[in-house]
């Protein structure tokens, strides 16, 4: 009897010990944690440095391309397929990821998308989307990627990312900041803005304001289809990239004569034609 | 930029009422259940259910269980302080082995609703959004697997692995992505684990 009791107690002790050993590891206390396992390689700061180093290395380039990928939410696998394809395109110097990286804003979704972003051979820049800010997504975004509004210059063109998710954030886009960023005396070929949502129907005046600030092109996502439009009386083109589910992406080609936009899948691209509205 | 994290008082009040009523009704229905074969108290940690999660459960025949519970996560460097509420179903397979005088039950599976109670999460869509714009951010469906060890007649200890709804959906849609990037057939990328102890009344 005594030995039976001793054996039972040993087993309970063993189980308790195992539980404590396991508890010492990092386990998930809820779906709403804010510490995704993402490396610095996805941060905006890291990628700006990486692009500056690359520019130094290659020197002036008359012609280059920018891959435009958007809304990988809930489909990290197709996002990976697109990015692996983009990695093989020799003229692509960097990637713009125009929002909705996550679908419900939870940690796990950010981890999956980070896994893919870390595979990018080119610098990759993300801008926050409306779904990214759900739950505690804004905190995750700030920790993992960094600023919600930022800019960088590459080959004499300025690229400006801005948050325009009006349902989730107050006072966006930050028009004063945009005006400040678009100014400058430096030699500049183009000023290109990118955000998740194209100018809202209720705020189309933004397109005119951006045009007045000297912006040449707006690049966006959100609408889950290719779209390329400009207000007839403003003539500032806005290009929306479709979502990744269908393994499609946009391609911006910049050359001395101007820029062109293409709607691409993994086998071919078609030049997009701007429509007036 | 400041986010619009707080919404109307009425909306917030509705959520609080929904949460409390949900939990209270289910707790009462279980405690009053004279038709349960067995009733038990369950304390779990991890596996998405909180740092601690206390549940009251009832077994309705040899295999079917329903549990209702409440969990808690204190303020951590990677987590806001919040309460969690759950309503779960579990199926216990009959397979069992005797190991060192204890009964090992290797296979139970279940699913349940998990509600996070925090002002930045919503069950009812805040007024600023168009109708149906988002699914409730406070509600998740969690699927789980358990292996348990009956250490005494009244005490069971168990290991729990869980998968949140978007994880299961993602794995079904794109298994290659998870298999390419994570170990154990990609399950490492979607599973979470925890452990618990169950006391049968």
Interface residues (C-beta under 8 A of the other chain):
Chain A: X4 X7 X8 X11 X12 X15 X19 X22 X23 X27 X28 X29 X30 X31 X32 X33 X34 X35 X74 X75 X76 X77 X78 X80 X103 X104 X105 X106 X108 X109 X111 X112 X115 X131 X133 X134 X135 X136 X138 X148 X149 X163 X167 X168 X169 X170 X171 X172 X174
Chain B: X1 X2 X3 X4 X45 X46 X47 X48 X49 X50 X51 X71 X73 X76 X77 X78 X79 X80 X82 X84 X100 X101 X102 X114 X116 X118 X120 X121 X128 X129 X133 X134 X135 X137 X140 X142 X149 X151 X152 X157 X164 X166 X167 X169 X170 X173 X174 X176 X177 X180 X181 X189 X190 X192 X193 X194 X195
